[in-house]
Amino acid sequence: MTAELDAIAQKMVADGKGILAADESSGTIKKRFDAIGVESTEENRRDYRELMFRSEAMTKYISGVILYEETIRQKAKDGTPLVSLIEQAGSIPGIKVDAGAKPQPAFPGETITEGLDGLAGRLKDYYDLGARFAKWRAVIDIDTAKGIPSYGSIRANAHALARYAALCQEAGIVPIVEPEVLMDGSHDIDTCYQVTEWVLKTTFEELYYQRIRLEGMVLKPNMIVPGKKAAKQASVEEVAEKTVRVLKSCVPSAVPGIAFLSGGQSDEDATAHLDAMVKLGGLPWKLTYSYGRALQAAPQKAWAGKAENVAKAQAAFTHRAHMNSLAALGQWSSEEERKAA
C-alpha cells in the first residue's frame, strides 16, 4: 500500500504536469456560469467538464483532476464515464471530500472545515469509482484588527486536515493537504508570511501526530502574497523568494511535491510566480500547479455554453495548461505567453 501511495504522489507532481482543480461546488460553478451567461444545469456542467477532459492539455500537461461529488459519477455525452476519459488521457482521477468551511463555534469570523463524519465509508466508494487521490481545504483568513487567525482556529483546522489525511492513506488514496491562507484583506506580504509559516508548522506537527506518511501526500499551499486590498503589492521576485523561504523552513523534504493553489491571482500572475520559484532552484521537492480558476477562466469565456465554441475553449485551456507546464519546468516567459496566445 505505501509503495502504491508513493507512486501516485510522484505521478501527481510529474515534471511539467500539474493538477486541474475541477471540483467547484454547485454554488461556485453557478457563479462562474452566471458570469458567462450559461445556466448551471447538470448537462451544461457535464458538457463543460467533458470538453476539458477531451482536450490535448490532458495528455500533455495535466497529471490529475480533482472532481466534485457530482462529476465523479457522471457520464460523457456518448455514455463514457468521465473518470474513464481522465484515465484514458493518462491522468489520475481525484475527489474533493470536505463538506466546506463553516463558521467555527466560539470563533467569530473564523471557519472550520467539516466532512470527517462518515469519511472512511465515502473514501471506499470513491476508490471503487476510480479516485486515487483526494483533497481537503482548510481556510484561514487574516484580519489583524480582530486578532484573526487565532491559535484555536489554526490548531482545529490543522488537526482536521491530519485526520482526513490519515483516513485517505488508510483507504489507499493520496491526500492533497490544502491549508489556504486567503489573500482577501489589506494585510501586507510579511503578515501573509508570518501566518503561513504558523499554519504550515502547525499542519506538519498534526500530520506527524496522526502518523501520516509524508512520501504519500501532496501539499497544496497558498503563495506568499499581500492581501488584494493592500496598499503595496509585491513584485514577482519578492513573492517567489518569500514563498520558497517559508516552504524551506516548514515543509519536510520527504514530501514529494507542492502543488500551489492560485487563490484569486490573475492567470498570468499565478504562472509567473510559479516560474520564478522554480528558477530559484535548489529545492528538495517538486513545485507545480493545482489551479482552478487560473486554468479555467479563459476556456469558460471562450466556450460561453455553445457547442460550436468547444474547439476554441479547448485551445484556450490547452494554452493556459501549457504556460503553467513551462512555469513548472522554469521555462516560462512573457514572450512565450504572447507567442502562443
C-alpha positions in Angstrom: 0.0 0.0 0.0 2.7 2.5 0.9 4.6 1.9 -2.3 1.4 2.5 -4.3 0.6 5.7 -2.4 4.2 7.0 -3.0 4.0 6.1 -6.7 0.7 8.0 -7.2 2.0 11.1 -5.3 5.1 11.1 -7.5 2.9 10.8 -10.7 0.8 13.8 -9.4 3.9 16.0 -9.4 5.5 14.6 -12.6 7.8 17.1 -14.4 5.9 19.7 -16.4 2.5 18.5 -15.3 0.0 19.9 -12.8 -3.4 19.2 -11.3 -6.6 20.6 -12.6 -9.0 21.7 -9.8 -12.4 21.0 -11.4 -14.1 20.5 -8.1 -16.1 23.7 -7.9 -19.2 23.2 -5.7 -22.6 23.6 -7.3 -22.8 27.2 -5.9 -19.3 28.2 -7.2 -19.8 26.8 -10.7 -23.1 28.6 -10.8 -21.3 31.9 -10.2 -18.8 31.1 -12.9 -21.6 30.2 -15.4 -23.6 33.3 -14.4 -20.6 35.4 -15.5 -20.6 33.8 -19.0 -24.4 33.7 -19.3 -24.8 30.0 -19.1 -27.5 28.2 -17.0 -25.9 25.9 -14.4 -27.7 22.6 -15.3 -26.3 19.2 -14.8 -26.0 18.8 -18.5 -24.1 22.1 -19.0 -21.8 21.3 -16.2 -21.1 17.9 -17.7 -20.6 19.3 -21.2 -18.1 21.9 -19.9 -16.0 19.5 -17.9 -16.1 16.9 -20.7 -14.6 19.4 -23.2 -11.7 19.9 -20.8 -11.2 16.2 -20.2 -11.1 15.6 -24.0 -8.6 18.3 -24.7 -5.0 18.0 -25.8 -4.0 19.6 -22.4 -5.0 16.5 -20.5 -2.5 14.2 -22.2 0.4 16.7 -22.2 0.1 19.0 -19.1 -2.3 17.5 -16.6 -1.3 14.8 -14.1 -4.6 14.6 -12.2 -8.0 16.1 -11.9 -9.9 17.0 -8.7 -13.5 16.1 -9.2 -16.7 17.2 -7.4 -19.1 14.6 -6.0 -21.5 15.0 -9.0 -18.7 14.8 -11.6 -17.1 11.6 -10.4 -20.4 9.8 -11.1 -21.2 11.5 -14.4 -21.0 10.0 -17.9 -20.0 11.9 -21.1 -22.5 12.6 -23.8 -21.5 9.3 -25.5 -22.0 7.3 -22.3 -18.3 7.0 -21.3 -17.8 7.7 -17.6 -15.9 11.0 -17.1 -13.5 9.1 -14.9 -12.6 6.9 -17.8 -11.9 9.9 -20.0 -9.4 11.2 -17.4 -7.7 7.7 -17.2 -7.6 7.4 -21.0 -5.7 10.7 -21.1 -3.1 9.2 -18.7 -4.3 11.4 -15.9 -5.3 10.4 -12.3 -8.9 11.0 -11.1 -9.2 12.6 -7.7 -12.1 13.8 -5.5 -12.8 16.7 -3.2 -14.1 15.2 0.1 -14.6 18.1 2.5 -18.0 19.4 3.2 -16.9 23.1 3.1 -15.8 25.7 5.6 -18.4 26.5 8.2 -18.4 29.2 10.9 -16.3 27.9 13.9 -18.3 28.0 17.2 -16.9 30.5 19.7 -14.5 31.9 17.0 -16.3 34.8 15.3 -15.1 35.5 11.8 -13.2 32.1 11.5 -14.2 28.8 9.9 -13.6 25.1 10.4 -13.8 22.7 7.5 -16.4 19.9 8.0 -16.7 16.4 6.5 -14.9 13.9 8.7 -18.1 12.1 9.8 -18.6 9.0 7.6 -15.5 9.9 5.5 -14.0 6.4 5.8 -17.1 4.9 4.0 -17.2 7.6 1.4 -13.5 7.1 0.6 -14.1 3.4 -0.1 -16.9 4.4 -2.5 -14.6 6.9 -4.2 -11.8 4.4 -4.5 -14.3 2.0 -6.2 -15.3 4.8 -8.6 -11.6 5.3 -9.6 -10.4 8.1 -7.3 -6.7 7.7 -6.3 -6.2 11.0 -4.5 -8.4 13.4 -2.6 -8.5 17.0 -1.5 -9.5 18.8 1.7 -9.2 22.5 2.1 -8.8 24.4 5.3 -9.5 28.2 5.1 -7.5 30.6 7.2 -8.4 34.3 7.0 -6.3 37.3 8.1 -7.8 40.2 9.9 -5.1 41.6 12.3 -7.5 44.2 13.8 -9.7 41.3 15.0 -6.9 39.0 16.1 -7.6 36.7 13.2 -6.4 34.0 12.8 -6.4 32.6 16.3 -4.4 29.8 17.7 -7.6 27.8 18.3 -8.8 28.0 14.7 -5.4 27.2 13.2 -5.0 24.2 15.5 -8.5 22.9 14.8 -8.1 23.1 11.0 -4.7 21.5 11.1 -6.0 18.7 13.2 -8.9 18.1 10.8 -6.5 18.1 7.8 -4.4 15.5 9.5 -7.4 13.3 10.4 -8.6 13.5 6.8 -5.1 12.6 5.5 -4.9 9.5 7.8 -8.3 8.3 6.6 -7.2 8.8 3.0 -3.9 6.8 3.4 -5.8 4.0 5.2 -8.1 3.8 2.1 -5.2 3.7 -0.4 -5.9 7.3 -1.5 -3.2 10.0 -1.6 -4.3 13.1 0.4 -3.8 16.6 -1.0 -3.4 18.7 2.2 -4.6 22.2 1.5 -4.2 24.8 4.2 -5.1 28.0 2.4 -4.3 31.4 3.9 -6.6 33.7 2.0 -5.4 36.7 0.0 -8.5 38.8 0.8 -8.0 41.8 3.0 -5.4 44.6 3.2 -2.6 42.9 5.1 1.0 43.2 3.8 3.2 40.4 2.4 5.1 40.0 5.7 1.8 39.3 7.6 1.0 36.7 5.0 4.5 35.2 5.5 4.1 35.0 9.3 0.6 33.5 9.2 1.5 31.0 6.5 4.6 29.9 8.5 2.4 29.4 11.6 -0.2 27.4 9.6 2.3 25.2 7.9 4.3 24.4 11.0 1.1 23.5 12.9 -0.2 21.4 10.0 3.0 19.3 9.8 3.0 18.9 13.5 -0.5 17.5 13.4 0.4 15.3 10.3 3.2 13.9 12.4 0.9 13.1 15.4 -1.5 11.4 13.0 1.3 9.2 11.6 0.9 10.5 8.0 3.4 9.0 5.5 4.8 12.2 4.0 6.1 10.4 0.9 2.4 9.6 0.1 0.9 13.1 0.2 1.0 16.3 -1.8 0.9 19.8 -0.2 -1.4 22.5 -1.7 -0.5 25.8 -0.1 -1.0 29.5 -0.9 1.8 31.6 -2.2 3.2 34.4 -0.1 1.3 37.4 -1.4 0.0 40.6 0.1 -3.8 41.0 0.5 -5.7 42.1 -2.6 -6.6 45.4 -0.8 -3.0 46.0 0.4 -1.7 49.5 -0.5 1.6 47.9 -1.6 1.6 45.0 -3.9 4.7 42.8 -4.4 7.0 42.0 -7.3 7.1 38.6 -8.9 10.7 38.2 -7.4 9.6 39.0 -3.9 6.6 36.6 -4.0 8.9 33.8 -5.3 11.7 34.4 -2.8 9.4 34.7 0.3 7.3 31.7 -0.7 10.3 29.5 -1.3 11.8 30.7 2.0 8.7 29.8 4.1 8.4 26.4 2.4 12.0 25.5 3.0 11.6 26.4 6.7 8.3 24.4 7.1 8.0 21.5 4.6 10.0 18.3 5.2 12.0 17.1 2.2 10.2 13.8 2.4 7.1 15.4 0.8 7.3 14.6 -2.9 5.8 17.8 -4.2 4.0 21.1 -3.6 1.1 22.0 -6.0 0.1 25.6 -5.5 -3.4 27.0 -5.5 -3.9 30.2 -7.4 -6.1 31.7 -4.7 -7.6 34.5 -6.8 -4.4 35.6 -8.6 -4.7 36.6 -12.2 -3.9 33.8 -14.7 -0.6 35.3 -15.7 0.5 36.2 -12.1 -0.1 32.6 -11.0 2.1 31.4 -13.9 4.8 34.0 -13.4 5.1 33.3 -9.7 5.4 29.6 -10.1 8.1 30.0 -12.9 10.1 32.4 -10.7 10.1 29.9 -7.8 11.2 27.0 -9.9 14.0 29.2 -11.4 15.4 29.8 -7.9 16.3 26.1 -7.9 17.9 24.0 -5.1 14.6 22.7 -3.9 14.1 19.4 -2.1 10.6 18.8 -3.6 8.9 19.4 -6.9 6.9 22.6 -7.4 3.8 22.6 -9.7 0.3 23.9 -10.0 -3.1 22.8 -8.9 -5.2 25.7 -10.3 -8.9 26.0 -10.7 -9.9 29.5 -11.9 -6.4 30.3 -13.2 -6.7 27.4 -15.7 -10.4 27.7 -16.4 -11.3 31.3 -16.7 -10.1 31.6 -20.3 -11.8 28.4 -21.6 -15.1 29.3 -19.8 -15.2 32.6 -21.5 -14.3 31.1 -24.9 -16.9 28.3 -24.5 -19.9 30.5 -23.3 -22.1 27.4 -23.3 -22.1 27.0 -27.1 -21.3 23.7 -28.8 -19.6 25.5 -31.8 -17.1 27.0 -29.3 -15.8 23.7 -27.9 -12.6 23.6 -30.0 -11.9 27.3 -29.2 -12.4 26.6 -25.4 -10.2 23.5 -25.6 -7.5 25.6 -27.3 -7.7 28.2 -24.5 -7.5 25.5 -21.8 -4.5 23.9 -23.5 -2.8 27.3 -23.8 -3.1 28.0 -20.1 -2.0 24.5 -19.1 1.0 24.7 -21.5 2.0 28.1 -20.0 1.8 26.6 -16.5 3.7 23.4 -17.6 6.5 25.7 -18.8 6.4 27.5 -15.5 6.7 24.2 -13.5 9.8 23.5 -15.6 11.2 27.0 -15.1 10.9 27.7 -18.8 8.1 30.2 -19.0 8.5 33.8 -20.2 6.0 36.6 -21.1 7.3 36.2 -24.7 6.2 32.6 -24.6 2.8 33.8 -23.3 2.4 36.2 -26.3 3.8 33.8 -28.9 1.3 31.1 -28.1 -1.7 33.3 -27.4 
